[in-house]
């Protein structure tokens, strides 16, 4: 069966090369063994680029803070960070502040470089189809989904998956995002205002053993 991949699955798939962790292994194994087409939307492609940029901004903060302990992160002035990311960045600094800054920078640069190259290869060699730009999103669908999912970026992702499902054989929406819980997804699929929409099957690795 074909699969529409959320950005969380793809990032964890890429990370498994250097982080041998259970959830990442599940994502890696799923993509590696997939026999169907791999589908994403342009919303997902943008999210992937943004996820790497976000990570770089977090790492840049850690290095600046190590160099100058008085430096404070103003996430409003960053390109892609939000309040939650700011908290994560500050906690990461506390965890790493005793490390050697020069070595840490080399490790950070290596990781960001690896992710950028690996993502380009993934998009070229693994993805069979990319469709649905932000401008193509169904505003009615998006607004109804937003009543169930607070995070608007995730609403765009799910809406793009639903729109790609139209006039296709059923595919699987694969994710590892807490905002796409099976219960919440069930409520969305049963919403009467969306009865004319066709929904992909959900598979969320966060809710699997």
Legacy VTK file of the C-alpha trace (Angstrom):
# vtk DataFile Version 3.0
C-alpha trace
ASCII
DATASET POLYDATA
POINTS 209 float
0.000 0.000 0.000
1.173 3.547 -0.727
2.224 5.778 2.174
1.912 9.502 2.843
4.762 10.346 5.230
4.652 13.021 7.893
7.879 14.991 8.402
8.462 13.347 11.819
8.805 9.926 10.176
11.264 11.183 7.561
13.492 13.055 10.033
13.645 10.030 12.334
14.411 7.814 9.352
17.350 10.056 8.465
18.536 10.269 12.070
18.668 6.515 12.512
22.001 6.503 10.696
23.599 7.965 13.842
20.990 7.549 16.598
20.156 3.857 17.016
16.967 4.332 19.014
13.777 2.225 18.995
11.335 4.758 17.513
13.817 5.821 14.853
14.404 2.177 13.984
10.667 1.661 13.444
10.565 4.661 11.112
13.691 3.504 9.277
12.443 -0.068 8.897
9.034 1.090 7.662
10.447 3.259 4.892
13.163 0.777 3.953
10.689 -2.108 3.617
7.900 -0.106 1.944
6.748 -1.665 -1.325
4.262 1.031 -2.269
4.747 4.591 -3.437
6.018 7.233 -1.030
3.883 10.380 -1.153
4.373 13.761 0.497
2.913 17.222 0.049
4.841 20.427 -0.541
3.777 21.291 3.011
5.817 18.306 4.238
8.790 19.264 2.061
8.759 22.750 3.548
8.445 21.345 7.070
11.483 19.127 6.534
13.643 22.054 5.467
12.290 24.076 8.366
13.005 21.280 10.869
16.669 21.272 9.895
16.826 25.075 10.029
15.181 24.988 13.453
17.769 22.536 14.694
20.579 24.741 13.355
19.150 27.783 15.155
18.964 25.823 18.409
22.565 24.675 18.025
23.676 28.218 17.196
22.078 29.417 20.422
23.869 26.749 22.471
27.236 27.736 20.986
26.623 31.462 21.495
25.551 30.856 25.082
28.676 28.779 25.722
30.787 31.643 24.407
28.874 34.303 26.342
26.829 33.166 29.353
24.906 36.464 29.367
23.492 35.779 25.890
19.728 35.233 25.882
17.577 33.710 23.174
14.732 35.846 21.824
12.763 33.348 19.760
10.625 36.141 18.265
13.700 37.366 16.367
14.575 33.915 14.999
13.461 32.501 11.667
11.744 29.328 12.837
11.774 28.971 16.632
8.778 29.251 18.944
8.446 29.415 22.718
8.577 25.628 23.109
11.748 25.489 21.002
13.262 28.230 23.141
12.715 26.185 26.298
14.221 23.119 24.621
17.260 25.146 23.494
17.878 26.469 26.997
17.640 22.984 28.492
20.007 21.662 25.823
22.518 24.350 26.755
22.332 23.350 30.416
22.967 19.754 29.406
25.929 20.548 27.146
27.532 23.631 28.687
30.468 21.687 30.159
31.389 20.183 26.786
34.257 21.373 24.616
32.756 24.122 22.427
35.077 23.540 19.453
34.322 19.816 19.291
30.623 20.470 19.850
30.525 22.909 16.925
32.145 20.294 14.678
29.553 17.735 15.793
26.688 20.175 15.218
27.977 21.186 11.775
28.446 17.536 10.823
24.902 16.665 11.871
23.295 19.579 10.007
25.358 18.833 6.905
24.414 15.163 7.058
20.708 15.940 7.412
20.709 18.389 4.488
22.500 15.970 2.156
20.469 12.960 3.310
17.200 14.843 2.864
18.108 15.837 -0.697
18.938 12.217 -1.510
15.720 11.019 0.150
13.554 13.450 -1.825
15.254 12.440 -5.075
15.425 8.686 -4.601
12.597 7.705 -2.243
9.699 10.082 -2.853
7.484 9.135 -5.777
5.135 12.114 -5.770
4.881 15.574 -4.211
1.591 17.487 -4.476
-0.598 20.088 -2.723
0.947 23.517 -2.183
-0.240 25.750 0.653
-2.259 27.716 -1.886
-4.050 24.491 -2.879
-5.315 23.709 0.620
-9.078 23.357 1.033
-9.931 26.157 3.479
-13.152 24.487 4.649
-11.364 21.218 5.367
-8.498 23.053 7.056
-10.810 24.999 9.363
-12.775 21.919 10.435
-9.584 19.956 11.126
-8.323 22.919 13.162
-11.267 22.428 15.527
-9.761 19.072 16.498
-6.023 19.843 16.242
-4.659 23.026 17.812
-1.333 23.073 15.987
-2.057 24.810 12.682
1.029 23.404 10.947
-0.238 19.896 11.718
-3.658 20.868 10.380
-2.024 21.785 7.069
-0.204 18.456 6.993
-3.335 16.400 7.635
-5.445 18.457 5.225
-2.872 17.956 2.480
-2.889 14.202 3.127
-6.704 14.085 2.946
-6.679 16.077 -0.293
-4.072 13.764 -1.836
-6.278 10.794 -0.912
-9.067 12.078 -3.165
-9.610 9.917 -6.260
-6.877 7.451 -5.208
-6.698 3.965 -3.835
-6.473 4.054 -0.042
-3.053 4.877 1.379
-1.556 5.085 4.882
-0.881 8.382 6.633
2.275 7.517 8.599
3.386 9.695 11.501
5.062 9.807 14.897
3.420 13.030 16.056
1.453 13.218 19.308
-1.064 15.585 17.702
-2.329 12.760 15.470
-3.580 10.370 18.113
-5.814 7.495 16.929
-8.735 8.741 19.053
-8.560 12.311 17.752
-8.198 11.048 14.197
-11.259 8.844 14.621
-13.305 11.872 15.701
-12.172 13.779 12.605
-13.092 10.932 10.265
-16.539 10.702 11.876
-17.231 14.449 11.646
-20.423 14.802 9.626
-19.275 17.996 7.902
-16.457 15.939 6.352
-18.605 12.978 5.280
-17.817 13.615 1.613
-14.062 13.445 2.162
-12.036 10.255 1.834
-9.556 9.670 4.654
-6.270 7.769 4.548
-5.645 5.065 7.125
-3.663 6.329 10.115
-0.538 4.677 11.433
1.149 6.492 14.332
4.288 4.805 15.653
4.002 6.679 18.953
0.959 4.559 19.780
2.472 1.219 18.813
4.593 -1.054 20.977
LINES 1 210
209 0 1 2 3 4 5 6 7 8 9 10 11 12 13 14 15 16 17 18 19 20 21 22 23 24 25 26 27 28 29 30 31 32 33 34 35 36 37 38 39 40 41 42 43 44 45 46 47 48 49 50 51 52 53 54 55 56 57 58 59 60 61 62 63 64 65 66 67 68 69 70 71 72 73 74 75 76 77 78 79 80 81 82 83 84 85 86 87 88 89 90 91 92 93 94 95 96 97 98 99 100 101 102 103 104 105 106 107 108 109 110 111 112 113 114 115 116 117 118 119 120 121 122 123 124 125 126 127 128 129 130 131 132 133 134 135 136 137 138 139 140 141 142 143 144 145 146 147 148 149 150 151 152 153 154 155 156 157 158 159 160 161 162 163 164 165 166 167 168 169 170 171 172 173 174 175 176 177 178 179 180 181 182 183 184 185 186 187 188 189 190 191 192 193 194 195 196 197 198 199 200 201 202 203 204 205 206 207 208
